[in-house]
Amino acid sequence: MNKIILTLGLLFSMITMNGAIKIDRIEPTDWFVGMKNPSLQLMVYGHDIGAATVTTDYAGVRIDSVVCLDSKNYLLVYLNIADAKPGIMTLNFKQGGATKKVKYTLKQRDMAGNQRKGFTNADVLYMLMPDRFADGDLKNDAIKGLNAYKTDRTQPSLRHGGDLEGIRQHLDYFKDLGVTALWFTPVLENNSPDHKDQSTYHGYATTNYYRVDPRFGTNEEYRRLVDEAHQKGLKVVMDMIFNHCGFEHPWVADMPAKDWFNTPEWLMPEYQTKEHLQTKQTMDGEATVNDMYLQTSYKLTPVVDPYASDIDKHETVDGWFVPTMPDLNQRNHHLMTYLIQNSEWWIETVGIDGIRMDTYPYADAEAMALWMKTLNREYPNFNVVGETWVTEPAYTAAWQKDSKVAKLNSNLKTVMDFSFYDKINQAKREDTDDWWKGYNRIYNSLVYDYLYPDPNSVMAFIENHDTDRFLENGKDTAALKQALALLLTVKRIPQLYYGTEILMNGTKEKTDGNVRKDFPGGFPGDTHNAFTAEGRTKAENSMYNWLRRLLHWRQGNDVIVKGSQKQFIPYKGVYVIARQYQGRSVMTVVNGTRQSAVLPVARYAEVIGSAKQAKNVVNNRTIDLSADVKLLPRQVMVLEF
């Protein structure tokens, strides 16, 4: 009898143990009361959690629905928290005879959504790659528990060890330079193994949307960096990617739903052969893949083309960017809710001042418009810039909020001006003629600003992490100064790329890593420290000081921020663009030729008026406007009067 009782007891114990509810994680990790949208989606991860029921008796919280997806290892819990107060809520998960209680925190917001101010055309953004800027914490260079990777600064495509602490330690550098906002390439976890001397140091293959990559730091260190940046008057823009994730994200090994990814057939078990997996893990994406794989065409025009075929649109939007970055299907409303909440969570948790959205047109346009509509409602003074890599202004303008030429309102406030980038990089190689070459290209790009609902909310740049450096492999400071002078005075939000101020160069001919070199002085063992005037070379200091003078002059300058704009067709090689506001004027004068030229002041009388002299901002010299002004080859002047 005792043996029977003992046996039954052991059996009951085993049943209880086998019936235990396992929850690996819940996302978001916490949430905030007082949001305009009272709905909160919780994504619960755990073996067979899909069969569980969920209850709570927390005051002001109602469970609207519980959704079991195709995979039983996920459960979506939709809560209404309209009347909830901050506190710790208990969620009761029940499955069979087992019960699991989970504590979940609802927080008080730091401020109302309309109090958050985004970046504007009064700012100058400084873009950098955390891995390549500065290594401030040597302890996070090697992290246990992550997939195999190397930190090797001799290899341009491996990790170099830069981190958030390195950026924090150099906030005064940015202040001295005169930029007002920092845009980092993605900082979230990229737990992909290295392949063929390549890694995801760039950050564009997210494997955890709620965790800073531990090689960069922690969520808390990210918040500290943002807080200290704010104390110094610097804004922070976060790089996000809704189009794709990293191959090592848990969603890939266990798809929550059959339509969680685009062309998901390639991820089905029957195609997971050893050879096939190795092909998918090729970092450059050039290896031959089987017929189940669809790579994007990289042609973005079908998204706006009124005559586009279905197959062209399908290949653009549903194809994968590369085989190691599965393409997310934003048409799945559960997934899109997850992504929208994630962006809100980072705004509330860290206090970022803006978002740069990667590969914007590759994602589903309607879903992205819903995201922007949601953010604009919650944060009406916030700002988001979308990467729209087509070099025609008409294309870019169609993506801006309230565009009259678009079929769908994107609700996206800021777009990236790839036309300016393209034209300025052509102009630097040419002499400006009477028709099309040189700075005629910039003139002929800006004439289409009437297409933009708000030209002040267009982000212009001359280079970034995906392009050749403006200097390429040279040191032509004359062309660089002309490009920067235009960038910082036209009706745009200007964006700089780290190291331009100290003449960093490089091309993508062999690898992207050559345009993403380490900032000198940011890493142990560096003998060249460009963070200080003493450590910079004479040429570096000359460029740094020239740009610094222009950047500080631009800060709070209403002529540039609020002024009207007038440009003149390039005349005998000279391009002039003017800004005017409340009786003050600024003229940017560019000699677009390699010969001496003349600025005939009478031709620009409608701007110069009765002014007899002006200050050249770039060198603080006085310029006589009572007579024609002689210009040196490739000279640039920013005249203020």
N, C-alpha and C positions, 0 to 999 in steps of 0.2 A: 504494500500500500504506500509506504513511504517512497519507494522507488518510483511509483506511478506519479505521486505528487511532485517529486523532484523533477521527473521527466517533463510533466506538464508545465512546471515552473520555468524550466529551461526553454521549452518551446515557446511559452508566452513571452519570455524575455527576448528570444530571437525575433519573434514577430514584431515586438515593440521596436527593437533595434532596426530591423529591416524597414519598418514603417516610419522611421524618423524622417522629418522633413529637412531637406538640405537646401539652404539658400546661400549661394556663393556671393552675390552682391545685388544691390538695388541701385538703379540710376534714375533720376539724379540722386546723389548721396544725401542731399538735404534740399529744402526748398524755402520759399519766402512767402509770407502772407502779405496781403495788400496789393497783389498784382491785379491789373484790370481784367485779365482772363482768369476766372476762378478755377479753371480745370487744370488738374495736375495728372500727368501720366507717369506712373512708376513702372519701370521695366525691371522685372525680377528674374534673376538667373538662378537656376538650380535644377538638379536632376529630377525629372518628372514633376516639377513644380506646377506645370500646366494643369494638373488635376486638382489643385488646391482651391479651397474657398477662402475668402478674405473678409474679415469684419474689423470694425473699430468702433469704439464708443467715445472717441475724442470729440469734445464739444465743437460744433461748427463745421464738422467734416462729414461729408456724405459720400459713400461709394456709389458712383453712377454705373459703372460696369466693370466686369472682369473678363478679359479676353484671353483665351488660350489660342496660341498661334499654331502653325503647322508642326513646329517642333515642340514637344512636350516639356522641353527644358527652359522654356520662357513663359512668363505670365505678365500680361499688361493689366495694371490696376489703374482705373480712371477715377480720380477723386474730385469732388467739388469742395473747395476750401474757402468759399466766399466769406463765410462768417467765422473763420478760424482765427484764433489768437496765437501768438508765438508760444512755443512750448514743445514738449516731447510727446509725440503721439505713439500709441501702441497699436501695431497691426497684428491681428490674429490670423495666422495661416492654419487651416485645418485640412487634413488629408487622411482619409480612412479614420483610424482611431488616434492618429497623432495630431498634436497641436504645437505650433511654434509661435512664440511672441517676439516681435521685432520692434525695437525702438526706432522712431524716425523723427528727426528734428525739423520743426517749422520755425524759421527765423524771422526776426524783424529786419526790414530793409534799412540800409544805411541812409537812403534818401528816396524821395518819390521819383518815378521815372522821368518826369518832365524837368527834374533838376539836373539830370546828367547832360553834360554838354559835349558834343562831338567835335572833331576837328573840322576846320573851315578853311577858306582861302586866306585867312589871316595867319595860318600855320605854315610851317615848312616841315615836311616829314623826312626823317632820316631813316632809311631802311638798312637793316643789318641782319646777318645770320648769326645767331647765338653761338653756334659751334665754331665760328671763325673770327669772333671779335675779341674775346678775352676769357682766359681761364682763371676765375677767381677762387675756385674751390677744388683743390687737387684731389680731395677725398672722393669726389663723384666721377672721376675719370674712369674708374673701374667699378662696375656695379654687379654684384652677384645676383643670380636668378634671371637675368635677361638672356635672350638668345645670343649666340656667339657673335662677338664683334671685336674689332680692333680699334685702338686709339693710336694712330700713326700719322704724325704731321708731315712725314716725307711723302705720303700718298695723297694726291689732291682729292681723291674721291672716298677717302675713309674719314672717320671721326678725328677731330683734332683736339677736342677737350674743352672748348669754350662753353660757358654756362651763364645763367642769369646773374650769379654773384659777380662775375666779371663785368657784366653790363652795369650792375648797381655801383660797383666801385669807380666807374668812370662817368657818372652822371654829371659831374662838374665839367667834364670835357665837352659834353653836348651843350651845356649852358654857355661855356666860353665860346664855342663855335658859333652859336646863335640859332640853332634849330629849335623848334618848339614841340615837336612830336616824334616819337620813336615807333617805328614799325619793325617788329621782329618777324622773321619767317617762323613757321609753326613751332610751338614749344611743347605740344602734347606728346604723349608716349608714342614712339616709333620702334616697337620691339621686333624689328625684322633682322634676321641674321645677315651678316655680310656675304656677298657673293662676288667673286672675280674682282677683288680689290675695290668693291663699291659698297656703300652703305646708305642708310636713309638719314644721314646727318642733316639733310636739308629739311626734314620734318614733314614731308607731304604724304606720308603713308601712315595715318593714324591707327593705332591699335588699342587706344583707350581714350575716350573722349572726355573723361573726367579726371585725368591725371597728367600732370606735367611730367615729361620724360625725366626720370631720375638722374640722367646724365647732365641735365640742365639744372636740376634742383627739385624743389618740392612746391606744392600748391601754396604753402605758406610763404615760401621765399619769393614766389611770383607776386603774391599780394604785397609783400614788403617792398619789392622793387617798384611796383606801381605806386604805392603810397609815397615812397621817397621821391619818385619822379614828380608826382603831383606837388610835393612840398617845394620842389625847385622850379615849378612852373612848366613842367614837361608833361605832355599827354602820351598815352600809350595805345597803340593800335594793334589788335590781335589778328593774326592770320588764321583763317579757318578754311576747311575744305568739306563741302557737302557732296561734291561729285563722286568721290571715291574714298576708300579707306585702305589700310594696309592689309596685306594678305594674311598676316598673323592675328588679325582681330578675331575674337571668339565667334563672331557671326559667320566667318568663312567656313570654319570646321563644322559648325552646326548652325545652318541657316534658320533664323527665326521663322521665316515664311518663304514659300516657294518663289515669291516675287520680290524678295528683299533686295536682290541684285538684278541688274540687267544682264541678259544672256546667262542666266544661272546654270544652264545645262552643263557648262564647262566645269562647274563645281560639283556635279553629281558624282556619287561613288564609282559608277562604272567608268568614269574617265580619270580616276585618281591613280593611274599607274605610276610606278616609280619614275619612268622616263618622262611622263607628262608633268609630274610635279617638278622635276628638275627644270623642265622647259619654262614653267610658269614662274619659277624663282629666278630666272635670268633678269638681272637688273636693267639691262639696256633694252629689253623687249625686242631684240632683233632676231632671236632664234625662231625657227619655224615651229608653228603651233598647229594643232589639229583643227579640223573644220568646225569644231564646236566653239572655238575662240573667235570673238569679234573685237577687233581693235578699232577705236575711233578713227575716222578719216582725218581728224584734225582740221577739217574744213568747216568753219563756223557759219558760213553764209547760208546754208539751208535753213537755219533757224529763223531767219528773217525773209528769205527769198519767197516772194508771193507765188512763184512758179515751181517751188521745190517739190521734188518727188518724195514719196514716202520712204523709199529705200535710202535716199541721201540723208533725210532727217534721222532715220533710224541709225545709220552708221555713225552720224555725228554724236547724237545724244546717248544712244544705248551702248555704243562701243566703249571698251575699256581704254583708259589713257595709256597704260602699259600693263603687261601681264601680271605684275606684282601688285597692282592697285585695283582691286575689284570695284566695279562701277555700281554705285548705289542707285536704287530705283526710288526717286523722290515721289513717284506717283503712288507708292504705298503710303497711305495717310498716317499709319502708325509710325513708320520710319520718319516721315517728315515732322510729325509732332515731336519725336525724340530729338531731332536735329534743332528744331526751333527752340525747344526748351534748353538744349545744351548751350546755345548762344546766349540766351537770357541768364542762365546760371553763371556763366563766366562774367557777364556784365555786373551782376549782383555780387558775386563772390569776390572778384578781384578788383572791380572798379575800372575796367578798361574804358577808353574814350572813343573807341571806334573799332570797326572790323574791316579787314580786307578779305574779300571772298575769292578764293582761288578758282580758276577755270569756270567762271560764272556761266557762260552760255552752254557749256557741256551738260549742265544739269537741266531738269525739266523746268521750263519757263513758268508754267502756272504755279508749280509748287514753290519756286523761288519768289514769285510775286506775292504769294501768301505769306512767306517768311518775312519779306520786307514790310508788308502791310501790318503784320503783327508787331514787328519791332517799332515801326513808325507810330503805331497807336500807343504802345507802352512807353516808348522813349522818343517823343516828338523832336527833341533837339539833339539826338544822337546822330551818328553818321556811319554809313557803310559804303565802301568803294568796291566795285566789282571788276575783276580782271576780264576785259573784253578785247582780246588780242586779234583785232582786224585793223588794218591801217587806213581805213576809209572813214572820215568823219560821219557820213550818213549812217554807217553801221553802228558806230559808237553811240550816236545821238539817240538811236531807236531804243537803246537800253536804259536811258535816263528816265527817271520818274516824270510822269505826265507828258511824255513825248507825244507829239501830234502825228508823227509818222509811223507809230507802232500800232499793231493790231491789239496788243496786250499791254496794259500799263504795268511795267516792271516794279514800280514803287521804289526803285533803286535810286538814291539821291545822287551818288557820285560814280562816275565811270572813269576808266583809265584812257588817257589820250595816246594811243599807240601811233596815231598819225603824226603827232608832234615828234615823238621819238624817231620814227622812220624818216621824216623829212629833215630833221636836224642832223641826223647821221649821214644823210646824203649830201646835205649842204656843206658839211665840213670838208669834203673832198673836192669841192667845185668852186670856181669863181662865179660870182653872181652876175648873170648876163641881163639882157633887157627883156627876157621872156620867161623861161622856165627853170633855169638852173640856179644853184646856190640858194639864197634866202627868198627867192621867188617861191620856193617850195613851202616855206613857213607861211608866207603871205597867202598863198593859194590854199593852204589848209585852214587858216583862221577865217577866211571869207565865208566858210560854211558854219560859222558859229550860230547863225540864225536857226539852224536845225536843233540846237540844244535848248531845252526849256530853261536851263540855268548854266551858262558857261562858267560862272564862278565856282561851280561845283563839279568841275572836270579836273582830274589829276593828271598833270603833265610831268614828264621825266625824260632824261636823256640816256639813261641806262638803268638796268636792274640786274638781279641775280640770274635772269634767264637770257641775258643778251651779252654780246661782247662789251667790254668796258669802252667808254667813249674814246679813251686814249688808245684803244687797241693795244698794240705792243710798243707804242711810241710815247712821246712826252710833249705833244703839241699844245702848249698852254694857251696859245693865241686862240685857237679854235674852241678850246674848252671854256675860256673866259667868255667868249661870245655866246656860246650855248647857255652857260649859267646865267649870264646877264638877262637874256631873253626869258629863260625859265622863271626867273625870280621877279620879273616885272610885268609879264602878260597876265591876262584875266584867267587865272588858273590856280589850282592848289598844287604847289610845286613839291616834288619828291626827289630827294637826293639819295645816292647809294653810298654806303660806307666806304671811306678811303678816297673818294674823289678829291677831297680837300687836301690830300697829301700825295696826289698823282699816282694812285694805285692803277695798274693797267692789267691787261690780259685779254685773251680771246678764247672762244669755245672750240676752237679748231680741233683740239685733241680731247678735251674734257671740260665739262661745266666747272669743275673744280678750279680751273685756271682763271675764272672770273670771280671766284669766291675765296681768294687767298686770305691768310691770316692777317689781321691788323697788326702791324709791327709794334711790339711792346706789350702785347696783351697776353703773352705766354711765357712760361718759365724758360730761361735760357736765351731769350731774345736779347741781342746786343744792340738792336736798333729800337728806340722807344719813341714812336711818333705821337704819343700822348702829351709830350711836353715840348716846349719851344727849344729847350736845350738838346733834346734827343732828335729833333727833326733836322734834316739837311737844309742847306740854304734854299734850295729850290722848293722843298716841301713847305718851309716857313713862308716863302713868298706866296705860294698858292693858298696856303691856309689863311694867311692874313688878308689877302685880297678877298677871299670868299667870306671870311668872318666880318669884314667891314660891310659888305653888301647885306649879309644876313641880319646883322644888328640894325642897320638902317631900315630894313624892311619891317622889322617888328613894330607893330602899332602904327604903321604908316597908312593913313586913310586914303591917300592917293592911290596906293596899290590895292588896298582891300576893297574900297568903295568906289573908286574913280571910274569914269567912263573910259572907253578905249577907242583909239583911232590909229589906223595904220596907213602907211603910204606905200604905194607900189615901189619896189626897189628902183632907184634912179641912178644910173651910171654906177652901178655896183653897190650903192648905199641903201640900206634898209632902215627905216625909222618907224618905230611904234611908240605912241604917246598915251599917257594916262593923265586925266584931269579931274580935280575935285576941289570945289569951293575956292576957286581962284589960284590953286596951286597946280603945277604941271611937272610931269616927269617924261623925258624923252630918252628912249634907248636907241642909240645910234650905232649901227654895225656896218663897218666897211667889209663887204663880203668878197673882196678881191685881194690878191697878193701884190697889188700895186697901191701907191699912194692915191688918195681920193679927196674929194672936196664935198663938204656939206653946204649947199647953197641956202643960206638962212631964209632968203626971200620965198623960197618954195614952201617953207614950213611956217609961214607967217600966221596961219590960222591957229597954230598952237603957241608959237613964240610970242606973238602979239607985240607988246611994247617992251618986253624984257630985253635988257642990254647985256646981261651976263647971266651965267648959270654956274652952279657947282657940279663938277664931275664927281659923283659919289664914289667911284671906284678908286680914286686917288686923292680926293679932297682938294683938287685944284680948281681955280676959277677959269671959266671959258668965256671969252668975249663973243657975244652974239650980235655985235654991231657990224660984223663983217663975216664973210664966208669962213668956215672952219676947215682947216686942213686936217686930214686924217692919215695916219700911218697905215701901211699894209696890215690888214686883219685887225685893225684897232676897234675897240668897243668903248663907248662912253655911256654912262647913265647920268643924264643931265637933269638937275633939279632946279626949278625957278618958280 
